[in-house]
Amino acid sequence: MGASVTLRTRIGQRVCALVAAWLGVAASAHGQSRATLADAARAFDESALRSEDNNAKPMPVRKWTDPVRLAFANPSTAPGLIEVARQGIKTIATEAGIPVIDVADKDPSANFVVVFDENGLNGKTGYCFGSAWWNKSRVIYRGELRLNPIRIRDFDRCAIHEPLHSFGFLSHPHAADSVLSYVTHAQRTLTALDRDLIRTLYDSRLTPGMAPAPASQQACRILGERLRAAAADIAATCDDRKGPTPAN
Protein backbone atom coordinates (compact mmCIF):
# COMPACT_ATOMS: atom_id res chain seq x y z
CA MET A 1 0.00 0.00 0.00
CA GLY A 2 2.79 2.35 0.94
CA ALA A 3 4.64 1.59 -2.31
CA SER A 4 1.49 2.22 -4.33
CA VAL A 5 0.95 5.60 -2.67
CA THR A 6 4.59 6.53 -3.26
CA LEU A 7 4.33 5.57 -6.93
CA ARG A 8 1.15 7.60 -7.38
CA THR A 9 2.81 10.53 -5.65
CA ARG A 10 5.82 10.37 -7.97
CA ILE A 11 3.60 10.11 -11.04
CA GLY A 12 1.57 13.09 -9.80
CA GLN A 13 4.72 15.09 -9.25
CA ARG A 14 5.98 14.27 -12.72
CA VAL A 15 2.65 15.23 -14.30
CA CYS A 16 2.68 18.52 -12.38
CA ALA A 17 6.24 19.18 -13.55
CA LEU A 18 5.30 18.48 -17.18
CA VAL A 19 2.24 20.73 -16.95
CA ALA A 20 4.33 23.49 -15.39
CA ALA A 21 6.93 23.14 -18.14
CA TRP A 22 4.24 23.24 -20.81
CA LEU A 23 2.67 26.31 -19.26
CA GLY A 24 6.08 27.96 -19.17
CA VAL A 25 6.65 27.25 -22.86
CA ALA A 26 3.15 28.48 -23.70
CA ALA A 27 3.67 31.67 -21.72
CA SER A 28 7.00 32.28 -23.46
CA ALA A 29 5.47 31.76 -26.90
CA HIS A 30 2.58 34.01 -25.91
CA GLY A 31 4.98 36.76 -24.94
CA GLN A 32 7.00 36.37 -28.13
CA SER A 33 3.84 36.50 -30.26
CA ARG A 34 2.74 39.72 -28.59
CA ALA A 35 6.20 41.27 -28.95
CA THR A 36 6.40 40.31 -32.64
CA LEU A 37 3.02 41.90 -33.32
CA ALA A 38 3.96 45.04 -31.38
CA ASP A 39 7.15 45.39 -33.43
CA ALA A 40 5.26 44.96 -36.70
CA ALA A 41 2.59 47.47 -35.66
CA ARG A 42 5.26 49.98 -34.72
CA ALA A 43 6.95 49.50 -38.10
CA PHE A 44 3.65 50.23 -39.82
CA ASP A 45 3.03 53.37 -37.76
CA GLU A 46 6.54 54.67 -38.37
CA SER A 47 6.53 54.03 -42.11
CA ALA A 48 2.93 54.63 -43.20
CA LEU A 49 1.50 57.07 -40.63
CA ARG A 50 4.15 59.78 -40.47
CA SER A 51 5.62 62.02 -43.13
CA GLU A 52 9.32 61.68 -42.31
CA ASP A 53 11.77 60.28 -39.78
CA ASN A 54 12.16 63.52 -37.83
CA ASN A 55 8.46 64.33 -37.72
CA ALA A 56 6.34 62.01 -35.58
CA LYS A 57 3.16 64.01 -36.19
CA PRO A 58 0.60 61.36 -37.13
CA MET A 59 -0.60 61.44 -40.72
CA PRO A 60 -3.73 59.82 -42.20
CA VAL A 61 -3.57 56.85 -44.55
CA ARG A 62 -2.32 57.57 -48.07
CA LYS A 63 -2.51 54.94 -50.82
CA TRP A 64 -3.16 54.27 -54.49
CA THR A 65 -6.59 53.15 -55.62
CA ASP A 66 -6.25 53.36 -59.41
CA PRO A 67 -3.85 51.49 -61.69
CA VAL A 68 -0.28 52.72 -62.02
CA ARG A 69 0.57 53.89 -65.54
CA LEU A 70 4.34 53.56 -65.67
CA ALA A 71 6.70 55.50 -67.94
CA PHE A 72 10.43 56.21 -68.08
CA ALA A 73 11.34 59.85 -68.73
CA ASN A 74 14.83 59.21 -70.14
CA PRO A 75 15.31 55.48 -70.75
CA SER A 76 18.31 55.98 -73.05
CA THR A 77 20.30 57.25 -70.05
CA ALA A 78 20.45 53.80 -68.44
CA PRO A 79 18.89 51.15 -70.70
CA GLY A 80 20.42 48.32 -68.67
CA LEU A 81 18.65 49.46 -65.50
CA ILE A 82 15.14 49.89 -66.87
CA GLU A 83 14.01 46.35 -66.08
CA VAL A 84 15.44 46.49 -62.54
CA ALA A 85 13.47 49.65 -61.84
CA ARG A 86 10.33 48.30 -63.49
CA GLN A 87 10.43 45.07 -61.51
CA GLY A 88 10.93 46.95 -58.23
CA ILE A 89 7.74 48.92 -58.85
CA LYS A 90 5.80 45.90 -60.07
CA THR A 91 6.89 43.76 -57.12
CA ILE A 92 5.42 46.29 -54.69
CA ALA A 93 2.32 46.87 -56.80
CA THR A 94 1.65 43.12 -56.92
CA GLU A 95 1.71 42.93 -53.12
CA ALA A 96 -0.58 45.98 -53.01
CA GLY A 97 -3.00 44.58 -55.56
CA ILE A 98 -2.52 47.62 -57.81
CA PRO A 99 -2.27 46.92 -61.56
CA VAL A 100 0.71 48.37 -63.43
CA ILE A 101 0.32 49.38 -67.07
CA ASP A 102 3.44 50.18 -69.10
CA VAL A 103 2.97 53.25 -71.27
CA ALA A 104 5.19 55.08 -73.75
CA ASP A 105 7.93 57.39 -72.49
CA LYS A 106 6.10 60.62 -73.23
CA ASP A 107 2.55 59.36 -72.74
CA PRO A 108 0.62 62.15 -70.97
CA SER A 109 -1.52 59.58 -69.18
CA ALA A 110 1.49 58.32 -67.21
CA ASN A 111 1.01 58.77 -63.45
CA PHE A 112 4.23 57.12 -62.28
CA VAL A 113 7.47 58.30 -63.86
CA VAL A 114 11.03 57.02 -63.43
CA VAL A 115 13.86 59.48 -64.05
CA PHE A 116 17.49 58.39 -64.21
CA ASP A 117 19.34 61.27 -62.56
CA GLU A 118 23.08 61.34 -61.89
CA ASN A 119 22.79 64.61 -59.93
CA GLY A 120 20.85 63.01 -57.11
CA LEU A 121 18.53 64.87 -54.76
CA ASN A 122 19.27 68.57 -54.49
CA GLY A 123 22.70 68.04 -55.94
CA LYS A 124 23.63 65.30 -53.44
CA THR A 125 25.44 62.87 -55.71
CA GLY A 126 24.56 59.24 -55.21
CA TYR A 127 21.08 59.81 -53.88
CA CYS A 128 17.93 58.05 -55.05
CA PHE A 129 14.52 59.48 -54.15
CA GLY A 130 10.87 58.43 -54.31
CA SER A 131 7.97 60.89 -54.18
CA ALA A 132 4.18 60.69 -54.02
CA TRP A 133 1.41 63.21 -54.56
CA TRP A 134 -2.10 62.76 -53.17
CA ASN A 135 -5.40 64.62 -53.34
CA LYS A 136 -7.58 65.95 -50.52
CA SER A 137 -8.97 62.46 -49.99
CA ARG A 138 -5.40 61.17 -49.47
CA VAL A 139 -5.57 59.08 -52.61
CA ILE A 140 -2.15 58.94 -54.25
CA TYR A 141 -2.49 59.95 -57.88
CA ARG A 142 1.14 60.38 -58.93
CA GLY A 143 4.50 58.81 -58.13
CA GLU A 144 8.01 59.64 -59.22
CA LEU A 145 11.36 57.92 -58.80
CA ARG A 146 14.67 59.66 -59.32
CA LEU A 147 17.21 56.85 -59.51
CA ASN A 148 20.93 57.45 -59.79
CA PRO A 149 22.33 55.16 -62.51
CA ILE A 150 25.91 55.45 -61.23
CA ARG A 151 24.88 53.91 -57.91
CA ILE A 152 25.74 50.46 -59.22
CA ARG A 153 26.78 49.01 -55.86
CA ASP A 154 23.19 48.95 -54.58
CA PHE A 155 20.93 50.09 -57.40
CA ASP A 156 18.74 47.07 -56.72
CA ARG A 157 18.14 48.41 -53.19
CA CYS A 158 17.23 51.85 -54.56
CA ALA A 159 14.83 50.22 -57.00
CA ILE A 160 12.82 48.50 -54.24
CA HIS A 161 13.30 50.97 -51.35
CA GLU A 162 12.30 54.16 -53.15
CA PRO A 163 9.07 52.90 -54.78
CA LEU A 164 7.78 52.05 -51.30
CA HIS A 165 7.81 55.79 -50.56
CA SER A 166 5.78 56.38 -53.71
CA PHE A 167 3.26 53.77 -52.57
CA GLY A 168 2.50 55.49 -49.26
CA PHE A 169 5.38 54.52 -46.94
CA LEU A 170 6.96 57.96 -46.64
CA SER A 171 9.15 57.29 -43.63
CA HIS A 172 11.59 54.66 -42.33
CA PRO A 173 11.04 52.07 -39.57
CA HIS A 174 14.72 51.88 -38.71
CA ALA A 175 14.37 49.26 -35.95
CA ALA A 176 12.53 46.83 -38.24
CA ASP A 177 13.74 44.07 -40.54
CA SER A 178 12.68 46.09 -43.57
CA VAL A 179 14.15 47.26 -46.84
CA LEU A 180 13.04 50.72 -45.66
CA SER A 181 15.49 50.64 -42.74
CA TYR A 182 18.91 52.27 -43.06
CA VAL A 183 20.04 51.07 -39.64
CA THR A 184 19.36 47.47 -38.69
CA HIS A 185 19.68 45.72 -42.04
CA ALA A 186 20.87 46.66 -45.53
CA GLN A 187 18.14 44.64 -47.23
CA ARG A 188 18.06 44.57 -51.03
CA THR A 189 14.69 42.86 -51.48
CA LEU A 190 11.33 42.93 -49.74
CA THR A 191 11.35 41.11 -46.41
CA ALA A 192 8.47 39.09 -45.00
CA LEU A 193 7.63 42.10 -42.82
CA ASP A 194 7.65 44.43 -45.86
CA ARG A 195 5.14 42.20 -47.61
CA ASP A 196 2.93 42.20 -44.53
CA LEU A 197 3.17 46.01 -44.28
CA ILE A 198 2.23 46.52 -47.93
CA ARG A 199 -0.68 44.11 -47.78
CA THR A 200 -1.86 45.75 -44.58
CA LEU A 201 -1.80 49.28 -46.02
CA TYR A 202 -3.64 48.08 -49.11
CA ASP A 203 -6.19 46.02 -47.20
CA SER A 204 -9.69 47.35 -47.94
CA ARG A 205 -10.28 47.93 -44.23
CA LEU A 206 -7.75 50.78 -44.36
CA THR A 207 -9.19 53.58 -46.45
CA PRO A 208 -7.46 56.70 -47.81
CA GLY A 209 -7.76 59.55 -45.33
CA MET A 210 -8.41 57.25 -42.37
CA ALA A 211 -7.31 59.05 -39.19
CA PRO A 212 -4.06 57.92 -37.55
CA ALA A 213 -5.40 56.37 -34.34
CA PRO A 214 -8.09 54.13 -35.87
CA ALA A 215 -5.74 53.36 -38.78
CA SER A 216 -3.02 52.29 -36.34
CA GLN A 217 -5.44 50.06 -34.45
CA GLN A 218 -6.92 48.51 -37.60
CA ALA A 219 -3.50 47.98 -39.17
CA CYS A 220 -2.35 46.27 -35.99
CA ARG A 221 -5.34 43.92 -36.11
CA ILE A 222 -4.68 43.09 -39.77
CA LEU A 223 -1.04 42.41 -38.96
CA GLY A 224 -2.17 40.22 -36.08
CA GLU A 225 -4.27 38.18 -38.49
CA ARG A 226 -1.37 37.88 -40.91
CA LEU A 227 0.99 36.81 -38.11
CA ARG A 228 -1.64 34.41 -36.72
CA ALA A 229 -1.44 36.00 -33.31
CA ALA A 230 -3.86 34.96 -30.59
CA ALA A 231 -6.99 37.04 -30.14
CA ALA A 232 -5.85 38.06 -26.66
CA ASP A 233 -2.51 39.28 -28.03
CA ILE A 234 -4.23 41.26 -30.78
CA ALA A 235 -6.57 42.92 -28.33
CA ALA A 236 -3.80 43.71 -25.84
CA THR A 237 -1.48 45.11 -28.53
CA CYS A 238 -3.93 46.91 -30.81
CA ASP A 239 -6.89 48.31 -28.90
CA ASP A 240 -5.19 51.43 -27.50
CA ARG A 241 -2.77 52.32 -30.29
CA LYS A 242 -2.56 56.01 -31.21
CA GLY A 243 -0.15 55.91 -34.15
CA PRO A 244 3.51 56.98 -34.33
CA THR A 245 5.06 58.43 -31.19
CA PRO A 246 8.16 60.61 -30.80
CA ALA A 247 11.42 58.76 -30.25
CA ASN A 248 12.69 58.69 -26.68
C-alpha positions in Angstrom: 0.0 0.0 0.0 2.8 2.4 0.9 4.6 1.6 -2.3 1.5 2.2 -4.3 1.0 5.6 -2.7 4.6 6.5 -3.3 4.3 5.6 -6.9 1.1 7.6 -7.4 2.8 10.5 -5.6 5.8 10.4 -8.0 3.6 10.1 -11.0 1.6 13.1 -9.8 4.7 15.1 -9.2 6.0 14.3 -12.7 2.7 15.2 -14.3 2.7 18.5 -12.4 6.2 19.2 -13.6 5.3 18.5 -17.2 2.2 20.7 -17.0 4.3 23.5 -15.4 6.9 23.1 -18.1 4.2 23.2 -20.8 2.7 26.3 -19.3 6.1 28.0 -19.2 6.7 27.3 -22.9 3.1 28.5 -23.7 3.7 31.7 -21.7 7.0 32.3 -23.5 5.5 31.8 -26.9 2.6 34.0 -25.9 5.0 36.8 -24.9 7.0 36.4 -28.1 3.8 36.5 -30.3 2.7 39.7 -28.6 6.2 41.3 -29.0 6.4 40.3 -32.6 3.0 41.9 -33.3 4.0 45.0 -31.4 7.1 45.4 -33.4 5.3 45.0 -36.7 2.6 47.5 -35.7 5.3 50.0 -34.7 7.0 49.5 -38.1 3.6 50.2 -39.8 3.0 53.4 -37.8 6.5 54.7 -38.4 6.5 54.0 -42.1 2.9 54.6 -43.2 1.5 57.1 -40.6 4.1 59.8 -40.5 5.6 62.0 -43.1 9.3 61.7 -42.3 11.8 60.3 -39.8 12.2 63.5 -37.8 8.5 64.3 -37.7 6.3 62.0 -35.6 3.2 64.0 -36.2 0.6 61.4 -37.1 -0.6 61.4 -40.7 -3.7 59.8 -42.2 -3.6 56.9 -44.5 -2.3 57.6 -48.1 -2.5 54.9 -50.8 -3.2 54.3 -54.5 -6.6 53.1 -55.6 -6.2 53.4 -59.4 -3.8 51.5 -61.7 -0.3 52.7 -62.0 0.6 53.9 -65.5 4.3 53.6 -65.7 6.7 55.5 -67.9 10.4 56.2 -68.1 11.3 59.8 -68.7 14.8 59.2 -70.1 15.3 55.5 -70.7 18.3 56.0 -73.0 20.3 57.3 -70.0 20.4 53.8 -68.4 18.9 51.1 -70.7 20.4 48.3 -68.7 18.7 49.5 -65.5 15.1 49.9 -66.9 14.0 46.4 -66.1 15.4 46.5 -62.5 13.5 49.6 -61.8 10.3 48.3 -63.5 10.4 45.1 -61.5 10.9 46.9 -58.2 7.7 48.9 -58.8 5.8 45.9 -60.1 6.9 43.8 -57.1 5.4 46.3 -54.7 2.3 46.9 -56.8 1.6 43.1 -56.9 1.7 42.9 -53.1 -0.6 46.0 -53.0 -3.0 44.6 -55.6 -2.5 47.6 -57.8 -2.3 46.9 -61.6 0.7 48.4 -63.4 0.3 49.4 -67.1 3.4 50.2 -69.1 3.0 53.3 -71.3 5.2 55.1 -73.8 7.9 57.4 -72.5 6.1 60.6 -73.2 2.5 59.4 -72.7 0.6 62.2 -71.0 -1.5 59.6 -69.2 1.5 58.3 -67.2 1.0 58.8 -63.5 4.2 57.1 -62.3 7.5 58.3 -63.9 11.0 57.0 -63.4 13.9 59.5 -64.0 17.5 58.4 -64.2 19.3 61.3 -62.6 23.1 61.3 -61.9 22.8 64.6 -59.9 20.8 63.0 -57.1 18.5 64.9 -54.8 19.3 68.6 -54.5 22.7 68.0 -55.9 23.6 65.3 -53.4 25.4 62.9 -55.7 24.6 59.2 -55.2 21.1 59.8 -53.9 17.9 58.0 -55.0 14.5 59.5 -54.1 10.9 58.4 -54.3 8.0 60.9 -54.2 4.2 60.7 -54.0 1.4 63.2 -54.6 -2.1 62.8 -53.2 -5.4 64.6 -53.3 -7.6 65.9 -50.5 -9.0 62.5 -50.0 -5.4 61.2 -49.5 -5.6 59.1 -52.6 -2.1 58.9 -54.2 -2.5 59.9 -57.9 1.1 60.4 -58.9 4.5 58.8 -58.1 8.0 59.6 -59.2 11.4 57.9 -58.8 14.7 59.7 -59.3 17.2 56.9 -59.5 20.9 57.4 -59.8 22.3 55.2 -62.5 25.9 55.4 -61.2 24.9 53.9 -57.9 25.7 50.5 -59.2 26.8 49.0 -55.9 23.2 48.9 -54.6 20.9 50.1 -57.4 18.7 47.1 -56.7 18.1 48.4 -53.2 17.2 51.8 -54.6 14.8 50.2 -57.0 12.8 48.5 -54.2 13.3 51.0 -51.3 12.3 54.2 -53.1 9.1 52.9 -54.8 7.8 52.1 -51.3 7.8 55.8 -50.6 5.8 56.4 -53.7 3.3 53.8 -52.6 2.5 55.5 -49.3 5.4 54.5 -46.9 7.0 58.0 -46.6 9.2 57.3 -43.6 11.6 54.7 -42.3 11.0 52.1 -39.6 14.7 51.9 -38.7 14.4 49.3 -36.0 12.5 46.8 -38.2 13.7 44.1 -40.5 12.7 46.1 -43.6 14.1 47.3 -46.8 13.0 50.7 -45.7 15.5 50.6 -42.7 18.9 52.3 -43.1 20.0 51.1 -39.6 19.4 47.5 -38.7 19.7 45.7 -42.0 20.9 46.7 -45.5 18.1 44.6 -47.2 18.1 44.6 -51.0 14.7 42.9 -51.5 11.3 42.9 -49.7 11.4 41.1 -46.4 8.5 39.1 -45.0 7.6 42.1 -42.8 7.7 44.4 -45.9 5.1 42.2 -47.6 2.9 42.2 -44.5 3.2 46.0 -44.3 2.2 46.5 -47.9 -0.7 44.1 -47.8 -1.9 45.8 -44.6 -1.8 49.3 -46.0 -3.6 48.1 -49.1 -6.2 46.0 -47.2 -9.7 47.3 -47.9 -10.3 47.9 -44.2 -7.8 50.8 -44.4 -9.2 53.6 -46.5 -7.5 56.7 -47.8 -7.8 59.6 -45.3 -8.4 57.2 -42.4 -7.3 59.0 -39.2 -4.1 57.9 -37.5 -5.4 56.4 -34.3 -8.1 54.1 -35.9 -5.7 53.4 -38.8 -3.0 52.3 -36.3 -5.4 50.1 -34.5 -6.9 48.5 -37.6 -3.5 48.0 -39.2 -2.3 46.3 -36.0 -5.3 43.9 -36.1 -4.7 43.1 -39.8 -1.0 42.4 -39.0 -2.2 40.2 -36.1 -4.3 38.2 -38.5 -1.4 37.9 -40.9 1.0 36.8 -38.1 -1.6 34.4 -36.7 -1.4 36.0 -33.3 -3.9 35.0 -30.6 -7.0 37.0 -30.1 -5.9 38.1 -26.7 -2.5 39.3 -28.0 -4.2 41.3 -30.8 -6.6 42.9 -28.3 -3.8 43.7 -25.8 -1.5 45.1 -28.5 -3.9 46.9 -30.8 -6.9 48.3 -28.9 -5.2 51.4 -27.5 -2.8 52.3 -30.3 -2.6 56.0 -31.2 -0.1 55.9 -34.2 3.5 57.0 -34.3 5.1 58.4 -31.2 8.2 60.6 -30.8 11.4 58.8 -30.3 12.7 58.7 -26.7 
